[in-house]
Every structure is written in structure tokens, then in C-alpha cells.
Amino acid sequence: MKNKFPISVHLALTFVGLCVALYMIFLYAPEEMTMGEVQRIFYIHVPSAWTALLGFVIIFISSIIYLWKRSRFADELASATAEVGFIFCTCVLVTGPLWAKPAWGIWWTWDARLTLTFLLWLLYVAYLMLRSYIINPGRAANLSAVVGIIGFVDVIIDYMAIRWWRTQHPQPVILGGPNSGLDPRMLATLLVSWGAFLILFSLLVRVRLRLAQMRRELGDIRHVLAFKASED
């Protein structure tokens, strides 16, 4: 059965989404009165952070399903999501200092949310290292699932950091209370940017899952050829 959603269509949607997002970031969204043009990093920084957090949520759910049902797809989905989520989390850590320097005068502040995001990045690194350096695939999957479940605690704390502690941001920009919120054009730009990032995220995960499937099929072929060679 043919795929009802060809990857070529997915790629085209990603390209269009990113082009629309770039247009809105640099031409549609108004200039912020306090920070000026540098505030436009916000439309890349925040969607990257949301996507990185969503990635670990997927890892968390997939890890539970794997340990419960031993689903190979759930394990591969968690692994693929970790690789892609790591990219978005790295983007957060790169754009954060670029924004912090003109906004606060320093490249890095030990703000609670920034620190917790750095911890999330380390969790992604730990997860990928377990996948890479443990030879036994079953053991690697089990230990990675445990890290994925335990590490989800950081996602919750990271999300609640602004509400629990006094950070560089006095309150969340979105859903932060009566005085929070964005200009309608800014909010639209933020949501479109996140939508484009989500499409890109799903495309990269899809490609990574396909690569895992091809590796598995190649391994099966090698086993068959080795078995036939031993018989001869």
C-alpha cells in the first residue's frame, strides 16, 4: 500500500511553512519597543524551546510504551525523537545567549529556565550516548527508556520555572496572567513559526524512522546471507 502522505509533500509543506515563518518574523511582526530588532530572535528561540520540550514528552510516552509492551516502533520513535529534539534544544542554547547579550548585557545568566534548558540538553546528550555506546541493543533500549522517563521531570520543572521562581522574565508571555500577552501580529508570528518548526520536526523524525527501518532491513539481509554462506 502506498503512503497516503508522500515525503515529497511533507518536504514541500516544510519549505513553505519555513518561508512563511521567515516572512512573518522579519517583515510582518512589528518591532518591539524595548529591545528593537533583536527581539525577533524570540520567534526562533521560543518555538525551538517548545519543540525541544515536546520532543522529550514524546520520548517519555514512547519509553513507557516500550517498557510496557516491548514495542519496537516505540523504541525507534523515542530514539529518532531524541536525535531531532537534541537539534532543537541546541538551537535554544545558541539563540538564548544571542538574545541575552543585547537584552541583559551578558551572554549567559544563570536564570532558572535557562539552566533547566541546559540540563534538558544534557539529558538529550546522555540519552544519545546510551544509544551509541552500549553494544547490547536490548540493554541500550531499556536504559534509554529509564532516562527518558526520569528526565521528563526536568520538562515539568522547566515549564513551571517562571511561575515557581523569579526569573529574568517576571511572568510567562503566553498564558501568564492578566498583564501577559503579545501584540496580535506578534502572537500570530510566534504560532506560525512554531507550526513551521513542528512540521520540520515531524519531517526529520520521519526520515530518521525510515533510516532505522532501512538499517533493520539491511541487517536482516546480512543475517540471511551469512546463514546461507554457513550452509555452503
N, C-alpha and C positions, 0 to 999 in steps of 0.2 A: 504493500500500500504506500502510495506516495505521501510525502509530508504535506499536510494541508497548509503549512506556513513555511514556504521555502526560505532558506537562509539568505538568498539574494534579496527577497522582500524585506527581511529583517535588517539587512545591511543598509538598504535604501532608506528605511524608516529611521535608522540611527543617524545616517548622514543628514537627512532633512531635519530631524529633531535637533541635532547639534548646530546646524546652520541657523535655525530659527532662534535657538537659545543665544547664540553669539550675537545675532542681530538685536535681540531684546536687551542683552547685557550692555552693549556698547552704544546703541542708538535709541532704543525705546525707553529704557528706565531712566528716570530723572537723576540728576546729580544730587548726591546727599549734601545737605547744607553744612554739616560739621566737618566731615572727613573729605569731602570732594570726590574726585575721580577714583581715589584709591579704594573707596567703598565698594566699587564694582567687583573686587575680589570676593566679596560676600556671596555673590551669585555662583561662584565656583566652590568656595570654601565650605559653605553650609550644605549644599547638595551632596558634596563629596562625603561630608561627615555623616549625613543621614544615610547615604548609601552604604558606607562602611559599617554603621550600626545595624542596618538591615541585613547586611551580609552575615554578621555574627548571629543574628536572630535565626537566619536560615541554617547556619551551621549548628546552632543549638537544637533546633527542631529535628534536623536530619540526624544528628548524633543520637538523640533519644530513640528515633525510629530504628536506627541501625542496631543499637544495643538491645532493643526490644524484639525486633523481627528479623534481625540479621539481613536487612535489605541491602543488596549490593548497590542498587541505584542510590539509596540514601547516603551510603558511604561515599560514592563517587560525586554526588551532588555537594556534600559537605567539603570534600577536597577541592573541587572546582571553585566553589564559592570562596573558599579561603584564599586561593590564589588571586582571584579577581578582587575580593574585598581588601586584600593587602595593598593593591594598587591604589584604590580609592583612599584608604587610610593614610598611605604615604602622601597622597595629594593634599590631604588635610594638614599634615605636618609641614609640608612645603609652603602652602599658601598662608598658613597661620602666621609664621614669622614675617612673611612679606607684608601682611596686613598690619601686624603688631608694630613694626618699626615706625611707619609714619603715624600710626594712631596713638601709640603709647610711648614712642621714643626708644624702645629697646626691641631686639629681635625675639626675645622669649621671656615670658613671665610665668612663674610657677602658679599660674591660675589653676583652680581645681579641675575645670573642664579640660584645659589643655593637657594637664598632667595625666588625667584619666584617659584621654585620647592617645597619649603616648603609651600608656600601659596597654590599651587595646591593640596598638601597633605591635608591641612586644608579644602579646598573646597570639596575634597572627603569625609572627615570626616563629614562636615556639611550636605552633600547630604545624607549620610547613616544615620545620626542622624534624619533627617527629615523623612526618610522612617521608622525608628524604633519607634519614639516617638509620632508621630501623629496618633491617633487612626483611624480617618476617612480616608479610603483608597483613596477616590477621592481627598480630600484636600491635602493629602500627595503627591499624584502624581502631582497635579498642582504646589504646592510649590517647589517640587523637580525639576520639569521641568524648572521653573523660575531660580533656582540656576544653573541648567545645562547650560542654555542659557547665563546667565550673567557671569558665571565662565569661559566661553570659551574665554573671553577677556584675562585672565591670560595665556592661552595656546599660544595666538598670541604674547603677550609680552615676555613670556618665550622663545619662539623660536627666537625672534629677539633680545634678550638681549645682546648677544655677539656683534651684529652689531651696536646696539644703544649706548651701554655703554662700557667703558673699564673694562673688567672683568679679572679674573685670566687667562683666555685663550685669547690671543690677537686677534684671529680670529677663525672661525669655522674650524674644522678639515676636514669636508666634505663640498664641495661647498663654500669654504671660500675665494677663490681668487687664483691668480696665484701661490702663495707660500704655499698654503694649500695642504693637501692630505696625504695619507698614503702609506707605502710600500704595493705593490700588495698583499702580503700574509697577511698583517695586515688588509687590506680592505676586503679581502675575508673572513677572520675570523670574522670580525665585521658583515658583511652581513649575513653570515651563522648563527651566534649567534642570530641576530635579527630575522631571519627566524624561528629558533627554538623557540624563545620566542613568536613569533606570533602564531605558531601552538599551543603552550601551552596556550596562552591567549584565542584562539578560543575554545580550548577544555574545559577550565574552564568556559567560558561563556555559552557554550553549555550545560554543566552539570547543571549550575545554572538555565538556562532556563527550562530544563527538571524538575528540582526540583520545580520551580514555577508552572509548568503545573500540576505536581502531587499534589501540595498543593491546587490548584484550583479545581481539580477533587475530592479531598478528602472533600473540603468544600461543593461542590455540593452534594456529597453523604450524608453528615451530614444534609444538609438542607432538602433533600428528606426524610431521616429517621425521622427528627424532625417533618416534616409535617404529615407523616403517623402516628407518635405517637400521635400527637394532634388530629387526626381524630378518633383514637381508644379511 
